[in-house]
Amino acid sequence: MAQDERYTVVVNQELQYATVPVSWPVPPGWRTTSQTGTVEECLAYVETHWTDMRPMSLRRAMDQAGTPRVDGP
């Protein structure tokens, strides 16, 4: 990881986030967000935006089943 390398945050249809170098192509099934910066800046963005680690399809299934959300271990 180069000290001055720039990163971007990408998100997929399941609302899962990742950081990738801006020099890489966007992986299939992912789209860029508005966040680009250092790896630390991108990870901070992910931390504030990816608040529910469950894939979107699981969240929907649990909502339809009436499964209560459990926060924490």
Contacts in CASP RR format, 6 or more apart in sequence:
PFRMAT RR
TARGET T0000
AUTHOR 0000-0000-0000
METHOD contacts of the structure
MODEL  1
MAQDERYTVVVNQELQYATVPVSWPVPPGWRTTSQTGTVEECLAYVETHW
TDMRPMSLRRAMDQAGTPRVDGP
1 39 0 8 1.000
5 21 0 8 1.000
5 23 0 8 1.000
5 39 0 8 1.000
6 21 0 8 1.000
6 22 0 8 1.000
6 36 0 8 1.000
6 37 0 8 1.000
6 38 0 8 1.000
7 19 0 8 1.000
7 20 0 8 1.000
7 21 0 8 1.000
7 22 0 8 1.000
7 36 0 8 1.000
7 37 0 8 1.000
7 38 0 8 1.000
7 39 0 8 1.000
7 41 0 8 1.000
7 42 0 8 1.000
8 19 0 8 1.000
8 20 0 8 1.000
8 21 0 8 1.000
8 22 0 8 1.000
8 32 0 8 1.000
8 33 0 8 1.000
8 35 0 8 1.000
8 36 0 8 1.000
8 37 0 8 1.000
8 42 0 8 1.000
9 17 0 8 1.000
9 18 0 8 1.000
9 19 0 8 1.000
9 32 0 8 1.000
9 33 0 8 1.000
9 35 0 8 1.000
9 36 0 8 1.000
9 42 0 8 1.000
9 45 0 8 1.000
9 46 0 8 1.000
9 49 0 8 1.000
10 17 0 8 1.000
10 18 0 8 1.000
10 19 0 8 1.000
10 20 0 8 1.000
10 26 0 8 1.000
10 27 0 8 1.000
10 30 0 8 1.000
10 31 0 8 1.000
10 32 0 8 1.000
10 33 0 8 1.000
11 17 0 8 1.000
11 18 0 8 1.000
11 30 0 8 1.000
11 31 0 8 1.000
11 33 0 8 1.000
12 29 0 8 1.000
12 30 0 8 1.000
12 31 0 8 1.000
13 29 0 8 1.000
13 56 0 8 1.000
14 55 0 8 1.000
14 56 0 8 1.000
14 57 0 8 1.000
15 50 0 8 1.000
15 52 0 8 1.000
15 55 0 8 1.000
15 56 0 8 1.000
16 50 0 8 1.000
16 55 0 8 1.000
17 33 0 8 1.000
17 46 0 8 1.000
17 49 0 8 1.000
17 50 0 8 1.000
18 27 0 8 1.000
18 30 0 8 1.000
18 46 0 8 1.000
19 39 0 8 1.000
19 42 0 8 1.000
19 43 0 8 1.000
19 46 0 8 1.000
20 26 0 8 1.000
20 27 0 8 1.000
22 36 0 8 1.000
26 32 0 8 1.000
33 45 0 8 1.000
33 49 0 8 1.000
35 41 0 8 1.000
35 42 0 8 1.000
35 45 0 8 1.000
36 42 0 8 1.000
52 59 0 8 1.000
54 62 0 8 1.000
62 69 0 8 1.000
END
